[in-house]
Amino acid sequence: MTYQDKTKKGKIRLISLLTNDFQMSAEDIIAIYKKRWLIETLFKQLKQNFPLRYFYGESANAIKIQIWITLIANLLITLVKNKIKRPWSFSGLATMIRILLMSYVSIQSFFELQH
């Protein structure tokens, strides 16, 4: 199945999807692929900015806690990114927040005043 997708810049691109589910409508399959793509980009962002090279505990609970903390940190940085007025890349923002965590600085004012 092929459909037309509009990019953020307003351009139209053709996207082809391959499926063996002939019972679902084309719109449902397109919606599932779009949600799947959002999940894939979230995992890519997590792997790039919060590398889980090793776990601090060996129990299932310790691993779950570390993954939940990573997801919460990702959410908080996303909220900061949406709140500040100046454009920052997510990775640049994550790096600067890591550096600023031990300082008594207003994160929002710091990121808005930087040039």
Phi and psi in radians as a Rosetta constraint file:
Dihedral C 1 N 2 CA 2 C 2 CIRCULARHARMONIC -2.167 0.35
Dihedral N 2 CA 2 C 2 N 3 CIRCULARHARMONIC 2.405 0.35
Dihedral C 2 N 3 CA 3 C 3 CIRCULARHARMONIC -2.434 0.35
Dihedral N 3 CA 3 C 3 N 4 CIRCULARHARMONIC 2.839 0.35
Dihedral C 3 N 4 CA 4 C 4 CIRCULARHARMONIC -1.674 0.35
Dihedral N 4 CA 4 C 4 N 5 CIRCULARHARMONIC 2.256 0.35
Dihedral C 4 N 5 CA 5 C 5 CIRCULARHARMONIC -2.076 0.35
Dihedral N 5 CA 5 C 5 N 6 CIRCULARHARMONIC 2.406 0.35
Dihedral C 5 N 6 CA 6 C 6 CIRCULARHARMONIC -1.634 0.35
Dihedral N 6 CA 6 C 6 N 7 CIRCULARHARMONIC 2.264 0.35
Dihedral C 6 N 7 CA 7 C 7 CIRCULARHARMONIC -1.444 0.35
Dihedral N 7 CA 7 C 7 N 8 CIRCULARHARMONIC 3.038 0.35
Dihedral C 7 N 8 CA 8 C 8 CIRCULARHARMONIC -1.120 0.35
Dihedral N 8 CA 8 C 8 N 9 CIRCULARHARMONIC -0.496 0.35
Dihedral C 8 N 9 CA 9 C 9 CIRCULARHARMONIC -1.500 0.35
Dihedral N 9 CA 9 C 9 N 10 CIRCULARHARMONIC 0.034 0.35
Dihedral C 9 N 10 CA 10 C 10 CIRCULARHARMONIC 1.601 0.35
Dihedral N 10 CA 10 C 10 N 11 CIRCULARHARMONIC -0.034 0.35
Dihedral C 10 N 11 CA 11 C 11 CIRCULARHARMONIC -1.352 0.35
Dihedral N 11 CA 11 C 11 N 12 CIRCULARHARMONIC 2.694 0.35
Dihedral C 11 N 12 CA 12 C 12 CIRCULARHARMONIC -1.885 0.35
Dihedral N 12 CA 12 C 12 N 13 CIRCULARHARMONIC 2.318 0.35
Dihedral C 12 N 13 CA 13 C 13 CIRCULARHARMONIC -2.248 0.35
Dihedral N 13 CA 13 C 13 N 14 CIRCULARHARMONIC 2.592 0.35
Dihedral C 13 N 14 CA 14 C 14 CIRCULARHARMONIC -1.561 0.35
Dihedral N 14 CA 14 C 14 N 15 CIRCULARHARMONIC 2.320 0.35
Dihedral C 14 N 15 CA 15 C 15 CIRCULARHARMONIC -2.170 0.35
Dihedral N 15 CA 15 C 15 N 16 CIRCULARHARMONIC 2.291 0.35
Dihedral C 15 N 16 CA 16 C 16 CIRCULARHARMONIC -1.861 0.35
Dihedral N 16 CA 16 C 16 N 17 CIRCULARHARMONIC 2.292 0.35
Dihedral C 16 N 17 CA 17 C 17 CIRCULARHARMONIC -2.089 0.35
Dihedral N 17 CA 17 C 17 N 18 CIRCULARHARMONIC 2.453 0.35
Dihedral C 17 N 18 CA 18 C 18 CIRCULARHARMONIC -1.949 0.35
Dihedral N 18 CA 18 C 18 N 19 CIRCULARHARMONIC 2.247 0.35
Dihedral C 18 N 19 CA 19 C 19 CIRCULARHARMONIC -2.540 0.35
Dihedral N 19 CA 19 C 19 N 20 CIRCULARHARMONIC 2.714 0.35
Dihedral C 19 N 20 CA 20 C 20 CIRCULARHARMONIC -1.977 0.35
Dihedral N 20 CA 20 C 20 N 21 CIRCULARHARMONIC 0.152 0.35
Dihedral C 20 N 21 CA 21 C 21 CIRCULARHARMONIC -1.664 0.35
Dihedral N 21 CA 21 C 21 N 22 CIRCULARHARMONIC 1.773 0.35
Dihedral C 21 N 22 CA 22 C 22 CIRCULARHARMONIC -1.604 0.35
Dihedral N 22 CA 22 C 22 N 23 CIRCULARHARMONIC -0.032 0.35
Dihedral C 22 N 23 CA 23 C 23 CIRCULARHARMONIC -1.493 0.35
Dihedral N 23 CA 23 C 23 N 24 CIRCULARHARMONIC -0.524 0.35
Dihedral C 23 N 24 CA 24 C 24 CIRCULARHARMONIC -1.407 0.35
Dihedral N 24 CA 24 C 24 N 25 CIRCULARHARMONIC 2.650 0.35
Dihedral C 24 N 25 CA 25 C 25 CIRCULARHARMONIC -1.335 0.35
Dihedral N 25 CA 25 C 25 N 26 CIRCULARHARMONIC 2.781 0.35
Dihedral C 25 N 26 CA 26 C 26 CIRCULARHARMONIC -1.075 0.35
Dihedral N 26 CA 26 C 26 N 27 CIRCULARHARMONIC -0.666 0.35
Dihedral C 26 N 27 CA 27 C 27 CIRCULARHARMONIC -1.108 0.35
Dihedral N 27 CA 27 C 27 N 28 CIRCULARHARMONIC -0.689 0.35
Dihedral C 27 N 28 CA 28 C 28 CIRCULARHARMONIC -1.157 0.35
Dihedral N 28 CA 28 C 28 N 29 CIRCULARHARMONIC -0.738 0.35
Dihedral C 28 N 29 CA 29 C 29 CIRCULARHARMONIC -1.127 0.35
Dihedral N 29 CA 29 C 29 N 30 CIRCULARHARMONIC -0.728 0.35
Dihedral C 29 N 30 CA 30 C 30 CIRCULARHARMONIC -1.089 0.35
Dihedral N 30 CA 30 C 30 N 31 CIRCULARHARMONIC -0.751 0.35
Dihedral C 30 N 31 CA 31 C 31 CIRCULARHARMONIC -1.109 0.35
Dihedral N 31 CA 31 C 31 N 32 CIRCULARHARMONIC -0.701 0.35
Dihedral C 31 N 32 CA 32 C 32 CIRCULARHARMONIC -1.119 0.35
Dihedral N 32 CA 32 C 32 N 33 CIRCULARHARMONIC -0.767 0.35
Dihedral C 32 N 33 CA 33 C 33 CIRCULARHARMONIC -1.116 0.35
Dihedral N 33 CA 33 C 33 N 34 CIRCULARHARMONIC -0.677 0.35
Dihedral C 33 N 34 CA 34 C 34 CIRCULARHARMONIC -1.122 0.35
Dihedral N 34 CA 34 C 34 N 35 CIRCULARHARMONIC -0.742 0.35
Dihedral C 34 N 35 CA 35 C 35 CIRCULARHARMONIC -1.158 0.35
Dihedral N 35 CA 35 C 35 N 36 CIRCULARHARMONIC -0.685 0.35
Dihedral C 35 N 36 CA 36 C 36 CIRCULARHARMONIC -1.086 0.35
Dihedral N 36 CA 36 C 36 N 37 CIRCULARHARMONIC -0.697 0.35
Dihedral C 36 N 37 CA 37 C 37 CIRCULARHARMONIC -1.119 0.35
Dihedral N 37 CA 37 C 37 N 38 CIRCULARHARMONIC -0.682 0.35
Dihedral C 37 N 38 CA 38 C 38 CIRCULARHARMONIC -1.086 0.35
Dihedral N 38 CA 38 C 38 N 39 CIRCULARHARMONIC -0.695 0.35
Dihedral C 38 N 39 CA 39 C 39 CIRCULARHARMONIC -1.147 0.35
Dihedral N 39 CA 39 C 39 N 40 CIRCULARHARMONIC -0.748 0.35
Dihedral C 39 N 40 CA 40 C 40 CIRCULARHARMONIC -1.075 0.35
Dihedral N 40 CA 40 C 40 N 41 CIRCULARHARMONIC -0.735 0.35
Dihedral C 40 N 41 CA 41 C 41 CIRCULARHARMONIC -1.208 0.35
Dihedral N 41 CA 41 C 41 N 42 CIRCULARHARMONIC -0.567 0.35
Dihedral C 41 N 42 CA 42 C 42 CIRCULARHARMONIC -1.101 0.35
Dihedral N 42 CA 42 C 42 N 43 CIRCULARHARMONIC -0.814 0.35
Dihedral C 42 N 43 CA 43 C 43 CIRCULARHARMONIC -1.109 0.35
Dihedral N 43 CA 43 C 43 N 44 CIRCULARHARMONIC -0.657 0.35
Dihedral C 43 N 44 CA 44 C 44 CIRCULARHARMONIC -1.098 0.35
Dihedral N 44 CA 44 C 44 N 45 CIRCULARHARMONIC -0.774 0.35
Dihedral C 44 N 45 CA 45 C 45 CIRCULARHARMONIC -1.095 0.35
Dihedral N 45 CA 45 C 45 N 46 CIRCULARHARMONIC -0.727 0.35
Dihedral C 45 N 46 CA 46 C 46 CIRCULARHARMONIC -1.105 0.35
Dihedral N 46 CA 46 C 46 N 47 CIRCULARHARMONIC -0.782 0.35
Dihedral C 46 N 47 CA 47 C 47 CIRCULARHARMONIC -1.159 0.35
Dihedral N 47 CA 47 C 47 N 48 CIRCULARHARMONIC -0.602 0.35
Dihedral C 47 N 48 CA 48 C 48 CIRCULARHARMONIC -1.323 0.35
Dihedral N 48 CA 48 C 48 N 49 CIRCULARHARMONIC -0.640 0.35
Dihedral C 48 N 49 CA 49 C 49 CIRCULARHARMONIC -1.807 0.35
Dihedral N 49 CA 49 C 49 N 50 CIRCULARHARMONIC -0.365 0.35
Dihedral C 49 N 50 CA 50 C 50 CIRCULARHARMONIC -2.325 0.35
Dihedral N 50 CA 50 C 50 N 51 CIRCULARHARMONIC 1.211 0.35
Dihedral C 50 N 51 CA 51 C 51 CIRCULARHARMONIC -1.133 0.35
Dihedral N 51 CA 51 C 51 N 52 CIRCULARHARMONIC 2.127 0.35
Dihedral C 51 N 52 CA 52 C 52 CIRCULARHARMONIC -1.647 0.35
Dihedral N 52 CA 52 C 52 N 53 CIRCULARHARMONIC 1.221 0.35
Dihedral C 52 N 53 CA 53 C 53 CIRCULARHARMONIC -1.228 0.35
Dihedral N 53 CA 53 C 53 N 54 CIRCULARHARMONIC -0.583 0.35
Dihedral C 53 N 54 CA 54 C 54 CIRCULARHARMONIC -2.571 0.35
Dihedral N 54 CA 54 C 54 N 55 CIRCULARHARMONIC 2.794 0.35
Dihedral C 54 N 55 CA 55 C 55 CIRCULARHARMONIC -1.881 0.35
Dihedral N 55 CA 55 C 55 N 56 CIRCULARHARMONIC 2.559 0.35
Dihedral C 55 N 56 CA 56 C 56 CIRCULARHARMONIC -1.368 0.35
Dihedral N 56 CA 56 C 56 N 57 CIRCULARHARMONIC -0.289 0.35
Dihedral C 56 N 57 CA 57 C 57 CIRCULARHARMONIC -2.352 0.35
Dihedral N 57 CA 57 C 57 N 58 CIRCULARHARMONIC 2.911 0.35
Dihedral C 57 N 58 CA 58 C 58 CIRCULARHARMONIC -1.826 0.35
Dihedral N 58 CA 58 C 58 N 59 CIRCULARHARMONIC -0.253 0.35
Dihedral C 58 N 59 CA 59 C 59 CIRCULARHARMONIC -1.372 0.35
Dihedral N 59 CA 59 C 59 N 60 CIRCULARHARMONIC 2.772 0.35
Dihedral C 59 N 60 CA 60 C 60 CIRCULARHARMONIC -1.062 0.35
Dihedral N 60 CA 60 C 60 N 61 CIRCULARHARMONIC -0.654 0.35
Dihedral C 60 N 61 CA 61 C 61 CIRCULARHARMONIC -1.143 0.35
Dihedral N 61 CA 61 C 61 N 62 CIRCULARHARMONIC -0.728 0.35
Dihedral C 61 N 62 CA 62 C 62 CIRCULARHARMONIC -1.105 0.35
Dihedral N 62 CA 62 C 62 N 63 CIRCULARHARMONIC -0.693 0.35
Dihedral C 62 N 63 CA 63 C 63 CIRCULARHARMONIC -1.190 0.35
Dihedral N 63 CA 63 C 63 N 64 CIRCULARHARMONIC -0.736 0.35
Dihedral C 63 N 64 CA 64 C 64 CIRCULARHARMONIC -1.073 0.35
Dihedral N 64 CA 64 C 64 N 65 CIRCULARHARMONIC -0.739 0.35
Dihedral C 64 N 65 CA 65 C 65 CIRCULARHARMONIC -1.071 0.35
Dihedral N 65 CA 65 C 65 N 66 CIRCULARHARMONIC -0.761 0.35
Dihedral C 65 N 66 CA 66 C 66 CIRCULARHARMONIC -1.125 0.35
Dihedral N 66 CA 66 C 66 N 67 CIRCULARHARMONIC -0.684 0.35
Dihedral C 66 N 67 CA 67 C 67 CIRCULARHARMONIC -1.194 0.35
Dihedral N 67 CA 67 C 67 N 68 CIRCULARHARMONIC -0.731 0.35
Dihedral C 67 N 68 CA 68 C 68 CIRCULARHARMONIC -1.097 0.35
Dihedral N 68 CA 68 C 68 N 69 CIRCULARHARMONIC -0.712 0.35
Dihedral C 68 N 69 CA 69 C 69 CIRCULARHARMONIC -1.085 0.35
Dihedral N 69 CA 69 C 69 N 70 CIRCULARHARMONIC -0.700 0.35
Dihedral C 69 N 70 CA 70 C 70 CIRCULARHARMONIC -1.098 0.35
Dihedral N 70 CA 70 C 70 N 71 CIRCULARHARMONIC -0.765 0.35
Dihedral C 70 N 71 CA 71 C 71 CIRCULARHARMONIC -1.125 0.35
Dihedral N 71 CA 71 C 71 N 72 CIRCULARHARMONIC -0.692 0.35
Dihedral C 71 N 72 CA 72 C 72 CIRCULARHARMONIC -1.165 0.35
Dihedral N 72 CA 72 C 72 N 73 CIRCULARHARMONIC -0.750 0.35
Dihedral C 72 N 73 CA 73 C 73 CIRCULARHARMONIC -1.066 0.35
Dihedral N 73 CA 73 C 73 N 74 CIRCULARHARMONIC -0.725 0.35
Dihedral C 73 N 74 CA 74 C 74 CIRCULARHARMONIC -1.058 0.35
Dihedral N 74 CA 74 C 74 N 75 CIRCULARHARMONIC -0.762 0.35
Dihedral C 74 N 75 CA 75 C 75 CIRCULARHARMONIC -1.122 0.35
Dihedral N 75 CA 75 C 75 N 76 CIRCULARHARMONIC -0.759 0.35
Dihedral C 75 N 76 CA 76 C 76 CIRCULARHARMONIC -1.119 0.35
Dihedral N 76 CA 76 C 76 N 77 CIRCULARHARMONIC -0.718 0.35
Dihedral C 76 N 77 CA 77 C 77 CIRCULARHARMONIC -1.166 0.35
Dihedral N 77 CA 77 C 77 N 78 CIRCULARHARMONIC -0.656 0.35
Dihedral C 77 N 78 CA 78 C 78 CIRCULARHARMONIC -1.094 0.35
Dihedral N 78 CA 78 C 78 N 79 CIRCULARHARMONIC -0.709 0.35
Dihedral C 78 N 79 CA 79 C 79 CIRCULARHARMONIC -1.107 0.35
Dihedral N 79 CA 79 C 79 N 80 CIRCULARHARMONIC -0.747 0.35
Dihedral C 79 N 80 CA 80 C 80 CIRCULARHARMONIC -1.090 0.35
Dihedral N 80 CA 80 C 80 N 81 CIRCULARHARMONIC -0.758 0.35
Dihedral C 80 N 81 CA 81 C 81 CIRCULARHARMONIC -1.056 0.35
Dihedral N 81 CA 81 C 81 N 82 CIRCULARHARMONIC -0.691 0.35
Dihedral C 81 N 82 CA 82 C 82 CIRCULARHARMONIC -1.311 0.35
Dihedral N 82 CA 82 C 82 N 83 CIRCULARHARMONIC -0.446 0.35
Dihedral C 82 N 83 CA 83 C 83 CIRCULARHARMONIC -1.434 0.35
Dihedral N 83 CA 83 C 83 N 84 CIRCULARHARMONIC -0.636 0.35
Dihedral C 83 N 84 CA 84 C 84 CIRCULARHARMONIC -1.338 0.35
Dihedral N 84 CA 84 C 84 N 85 CIRCULARHARMONIC 2.675 0.35
Dihedral C 84 N 85 CA 85 C 85 CIRCULARHARMONIC -1.505 0.35
Dihedral N 85 CA 85 C 85 N 86 CIRCULARHARMONIC -0.556 0.35
Dihedral C 85 N 86 CA 86 C 86 CIRCULARHARMONIC -1.416 0.35
Dihedral N 86 CA 86 C 86 N 87 CIRCULARHARMONIC 2.558 0.35
Dihedral C 86 N 87 CA 87 C 87 CIRCULARHARMONIC -1.334 0.35
Dihedral N 87 CA 87 C 87 N 88 CIRCULARHARMONIC 2.206 0.35
Dihedral C 87 N 88 CA 88 C 88 CIRCULARHARMONIC -2.257 0.35
Dihedral N 88 CA 88 C 88 N 89 CIRCULARHARMONIC 2.532 0.35
Dihedral C 88 N 89 CA 89 C 89 CIRCULARHARMONIC -1.294 0.35
Dihedral N 89 CA 89 C 89 N 90 CIRCULARHARMONIC 2.672 0.35
Dihedral C 89 N 90 CA 90 C 90 CIRCULARHARMONIC -1.085 0.35
Dihedral N 90 CA 90 C 90 N 91 CIRCULARHARMONIC -0.765 0.35
Dihedral C 90 N 91 CA 91 C 91 CIRCULARHARMONIC -1.182 0.35
Dihedral N 91 CA 91 C 91 N 92 CIRCULARHARMONIC -0.668 0.35
Dihedral C 91 N 92 CA 92 C 92 CIRCULARHARMONIC -1.126 0.35
Dihedral N 92 CA 92 C 92 N 93 CIRCULARHARMONIC -0.710 0.35
Dihedral C 92 N 93 CA 93 C 93 CIRCULARHARMONIC -1.133 0.35
Dihedral N 93 CA 93 C 93 N 94 CIRCULARHARMONIC -0.766 0.35
Dihedral C 93 N 94 CA 94 C 94 CIRCULARHARMONIC -1.080 0.35
Dihedral N 94 CA 94 C 94 N 95 CIRCULARHARMONIC -0.722 0.35
Dihedral C 94 N 95 CA 95 C 95 CIRCULARHARMONIC -1.131 0.35
Dihedral N 95 CA 95 C 95 N 96 CIRCULARHARMONIC -0.794 0.35
Dihedral C 95 N 96 CA 96 C 96 CIRCULARHARMONIC -1.148 0.35
Dihedral N 96 CA 96 C 96 N 97 CIRCULARHARMONIC -0.658 0.35
Dihedral C 96 N 97 CA 97 C 97 CIRCULARHARMONIC -1.144 0.35
Dihedral N 97 CA 97 C 97 N 98 CIRCULARHARMONIC -0.680 0.35
Dihedral C 97 N 98 CA 98 C 98 CIRCULARHARMONIC -1.009 0.35
Dihedral N 98 CA 98 C 98 N 99 CIRCULARHARMONIC -0.720 0.35
Dihedral C 98 N 99 CA 99 C 99 CIRCULARHARMONIC -1.221 0.35
Dihedral N 99 CA 99 C 99 N 100 CIRCULARHARMONIC -0.692 0.35
Dihedral C 99 N 100 CA 100 C 100 CIRCULARHARMONIC -1.426 0.35
Dihedral N 100 CA 100 C 100 N 101 CIRCULARHARMONIC -0.139 0.35
Dihedral C 100 N 101 CA 101 C 101 CIRCULARHARMONIC -1.022 0.35
Dihedral N 101 CA 101 C 101 N 102 CIRCULARHARMONIC -0.529 0.35
Dihedral C 101 N 102 CA 102 C 102 CIRCULARHARMONIC -1.680 0.35
Dihedral N 102 CA 102 C 102 N 103 CIRCULARHARMONIC 0.214 0.35
Dihedral C 102 N 103 CA 103 C 103 CIRCULARHARMONIC -1.966 0.35
Dihedral N 103 CA 103 C 103 N 104 CIRCULARHARMONIC 2.683 0.35
Dihedral C 103 N 104 CA 104 C 104 CIRCULARHARMONIC -1.631 0.35
Dihedral N 104 CA 104 C 104 N 105 CIRCULARHARMONIC 1.356 0.35
Dihedral C 104 N 105 CA 105 C 105 CIRCULARHARMONIC -2.314 0.35
Dihedral N 105 CA 105 C 105 N 106 CIRCULARHARMONIC 2.458 0.35
Dihedral C 105 N 106 CA 106 C 106 CIRCULARHARMONIC -1.281 0.35
Dihedral N 106 CA 106 C 106 N 107 CIRCULARHARMONIC 1.986 0.35
Dihedral C 106 N 107 CA 107 C 107 CIRCULARHARMONIC -1.064 0.35
Dihedral N 107 CA 107 C 107 N 108 CIRCULARHARMONIC -0.739 0.35
Dihedral C 107 N 108 CA 108 C 108 CIRCULARHARMONIC -1.095 0.35
Dihedral N 108 CA 108 C 108 N 109 CIRCULARHARMONIC -0.834 0.35
Dihedral C 108 N 109 CA 109 C 109 CIRCULARHARMONIC -1.181 0.35
Dihedral N 109 CA 109 C 109 N 110 CIRCULARHARMONIC -0.623 0.35
Dihedral C 109 N 110 CA 110 C 110 CIRCULARHARMONIC -1.038 0.35
Dihedral N 110 CA 110 C 110 N 111 CIRCULARHARMONIC -0.818 0.35
Dihedral C 110 N 111 CA 111 C 111 CIRCULARHARMONIC -1.289 0.35
Dihedral N 111 CA 111 C 111 N 112 CIRCULARHARMONIC -0.446 0.35
Dihedral C 111 N 112 CA 112 C 112 CIRCULARHARMONIC -1.432 0.35
Dihedral N 112 CA 112 C 112 N 113 CIRCULARHARMONIC -0.415 0.35
Dihedral C 112 N 113 CA 113 C 113 CIRCULARHARMONIC -1.583 0.35
Dihedral N 113 CA 113 C 113 N 114 CIRCULARHARMONIC -0.263 0.35
Dihedral C 113 N 114 CA 114 C 114 CIRCULARHARMONIC -1.220 0.35
Dihedral N 114 CA 114 C 114 N 115 CIRCULARHARMONIC 2.516 0.35
